């Protein structure tokens, strides 16, 4: 299951990570966010060792969400070497997400 990050842990866990990190900006009341959760869990299993998936609750961590201009959720940001290299907004199925992430995982 994806680990939680917060405003306080975001820099160390995401921006300073050695490998690619996919951040799921979500909230508990968001239906599409809940639909996306099992897709992300599957993807993390499939890409074990290549990708870490973390979740950031936008209600509890408005500073980080604001810093990256998150206007709608779910929004996924893929970080590589501390930089955003991919953004996916809204629900995506596993095949769509995998296709968007694959070019950045080599």
Secondary structure, DSSP 4 states (H G I P E B T S, - for coil): -PEE--TTTHIIIIIT-SS-EEEEEE-TT-HHHHHHHHHHHHHHHHTTTT-EEEEEETTT-HHHHHHTT--SSSEEEEEETTEEEEEEES---HHHHHHHHHTT--
